[in-house]
Amino acid sequence: MNGPRGPAKAASLGPAPSHPAAGGSGPYNRPAMQTNKTPLPNSRLQLEFEFPPERLDKAVITAVSRLSRQARVPGFRPGKAPRVMLERVIGQGAVLDEALDLLVQEAWREAVKEQGIVPLTQPEVDITQGEEGKPVLFKAVVQVSPEVSLGDFEHFNFKPEIQPVDETMVEKVVDELRDAEGKLEPVTDGSGAVKGDYAIIAFTGLRDGEPFPGGSSERMPLILGEQRFIPGFEEELMGLPLGETREFDVVFPAEYQEESLRDKKVHFTVTLNELRRKVLPEADDDFARSVGKFADLAELKSELRKRLEANSVDRARHEFADRIIDYATSNATLELPDILVDQEVEVMHDEMRSALARQGISQDVYLKVSNKTEADLHAELRPDATKRVKTLLVLTEVAKARGVEITDADVQAEVNQARARYGSSPDVIRYFESERGRNYIKSTLRRSQTVEQLIDEWLAAHPDFPRLVHLEDAQESSPMAAMAGEGAVPEVAPAGA
């Protein structure tokens, strides 16, 4: 935190100190410190400090003691060399530099604690006067969290929108359950391949009449119609009977990951060696009984409808919460420091790395395939990072305005849930049990409870509107809960969602 002493400059500390430091504590039995606090643009804060000369004198004594323990001064034991002998070894002015550094650090810690400053960066220090026998004057400029000026966040004119559930949606879930219970059976009737068939093919590809690396395989599985191979390739296999061979040309896309194949025409020779088709069970009472504790198909459909309706209500509550958050954020005024957005970009980048790793994809491979640099990625993430930071700051301020508080018992309950949920991940559990993890839980709970309060107050003011029950509350007594726990009930979004 050292700053150049330089020549003494005129330092306007104001007619009266904004905060006198309490005396009689700390390592120097501090004489009074005077500070003047000035807000600067872009969420920065400048503090001007003034100390009486005797406080620097005490810091010099401490500096001599500390440096003499570190330096080897001939003829003196560690910590016993007088200043004049010490400076012959470490250089003229070194003691004063050390004393000023100690004084600046101590003053900064005092100011942060006593004035409730939450710095986002280390301060930039400029010592404008640092001579023995004179008052010490210095300035410190630091980035702080921005002031949030709230607008309206309670009197919104929109309402929750619950998507109605129709029979088509119920039938769609039944079909998905049937698909999950389907069995693959060999195609033996001589019919050609169709979309959805499971095929095993052998193929050879020639580019300009020559084979190329990765251009052939003796056994490659495909689910026809899922477009997991080169665009246009699977369409050429439709109608091909088992055991037969077909030849065709395909042009590789311009954005293909292998640069040498981009926009290139390749001639393929493909043989269909295996062909299987999924056979689905009939949608009848036996099928209903096979997937859960249902007397017949009608009861299964009835329970599916209840589940879909609960999903729709839960989704409406979440979407309503999102709209309230957007309303509060759009009406608030604040100036976001770049450092907060930069930090959130890094957080989002880490989240992306983790998501890719779970799919077995490295970041380098992703960047190569997407033809992006890390700088491109950060530029793409920045708008969402800006929105996330603004939302966090505004919701925190709304929570303060409404007096929302989270108890230690609330935090402990979340920690206990984390232990149960992440029992196989000791690092995750240690994080949530740490002070930092508990603070994260507390701030997250505070923001979420703030939004939940706003929703519940709106519902109380509109008693004719359907209750927006959380999905987990609606499912406690439902026979579908057991199926959901086994992953048997697909999520179904409304049409157009």
ZILIN-V534069 format. One record per backbone hydrogen bond with DSSP energy under -1.0 kcal/mol. CO is the residue of the C=O (numbers start at 1). NH is the residue of the N-H. Records with the same first field share a line. If there is no record, write none. Layout:
CO = NH / NH
This chain:
25 = 30
26 = 29
33 = 21
34 = 50
35 = 18
36 = 48
38 = 46
40 = 44
43 = 144
44 = 40
45 = 142
46 = 38
47 = 140
48 = 36
49 = 138
50 = 34
51 = 136
52 = 55
53 = 57
54 = 58
55 = 59
56 = 60
57 = 61
58 = 62
59 = 63
60 = 64
61 = 65
62 = 66
63 = 67
64 = 68
67 = 71
68 = 79
73 = 76
77 = 80
82 = 86
83 = 87
86 = 90
87 = 91
91 = 94
93 = 97
94 = 98
95 = 99
96 = 100
97 = 101
98 = 102
99 = 103
100 = 104
101 = 105
102 = 106
103 = 107
104 = 108
105 = 109
106 = 110
107 = 111
108 = 112
109 = 113
110 = 114
111 = 115
112 = 117
124 = 141
126 = 139
129 = 137
131 = 134
136 = 51
137 = 128 / 129
138 = 49
139 = 126
140 = 47
141 = 124
142 = 45
143 = 120
149 = 333
166 = 170
167 = 171
168 = 172
169 = 173
170 = 174
171 = 175
172 = 176
173 = 177
174 = 178
175 = 179
176 = 180
177 = 181
183 = 279
185 = 277
193 = 239
194 = 197
197 = 224
198 = 276
199 = 222
200 = 273 / 274
201 = 220
202 = 271
203 = 217
204 = 269
206 = 267
207 = 210
210 = 207
212 = 215
215 = 205
217 = 203
220 = 201
222 = 199
223 = 226
224 = 196
230 = 233
234 = 237
237 = 240
240 = 193
241 = 244
244 = 272
246 = 270
248 = 268
250 = 266
253 = 256
258 = 261
259 = 262
261 = 264
264 = 252
266 = 250
267 = 206
268 = 248
269 = 204
270 = 246
271 = 202
272 = 243
274 = 200
275 = 187
276 = 198
277 = 185
279 = 183
282 = 284
284 = 288
285 = 289
286 = 290
292 = 294
296 = 300
297 = 301
298 = 302
299 = 303
300 = 304
301 = 305
302 = 306
303 = 307
304 = 308
305 = 309
306 = 310
307 = 311
308 = 312
309 = 313
310 = 314
311 = 315
312 = 316
313 = 317
314 = 318
315 = 319
316 = 320
317 = 321
318 = 322
319 = 323
320 = 324
321 = 325
322 = 326
323 = 327
324 = 328
325 = 329
326 = 330
327 = 331
333 = 149
337 = 341
338 = 342
339 = 343
340 = 344
341 = 345
342 = 346
343 = 347
344 = 348
345 = 349
346 = 350
347 = 351
348 = 352
349 = 353
350 = 354
351 = 355
352 = 356
353 = 357
354 = 358
356 = 361
357 = 360
362 = 366
363 = 367
364 = 368
365 = 369
366 = 370
367 = 372
373 = 377
374 = 378
375 = 379
376 = 380
377 = 381
378 = 382
381 = 385
382 = 386
383 = 387
384 = 388
385 = 389
386 = 390
387 = 391
388 = 392
389 = 393
390 = 394
391 = 395
392 = 396
393 = 397
394 = 398
395 = 399
396 = 400
397 = 401
398 = 402
399 = 404
407 = 411
408 = 412
409 = 413
410 = 414
411 = 415
412 = 416
413 = 417
414 = 418
415 = 419
416 = 420
417 = 421
418 = 422
422 = 425
425 = 429
426 = 430
427 = 431
428 = 432
429 = 433
434 = 438
435 = 439
436 = 440
437 = 441
438 = 442
439 = 443
440 = 444
441 = 445
442 = 446
443 = 447
444 = 448
445 = 449
446 = 450
447 = 451
448 = 452
449 = 453
450 = 454
451 = 455
452 = 456
453 = 457
454 = 458
455 = 459
456 = 460
457 = 461
462 = 465
467 = 469
470 = 474
471 = 475
475 = 478
478 = 481
480 = 484
481 = 485
482 = 486
483 = 488
484 = 487
494 = 497
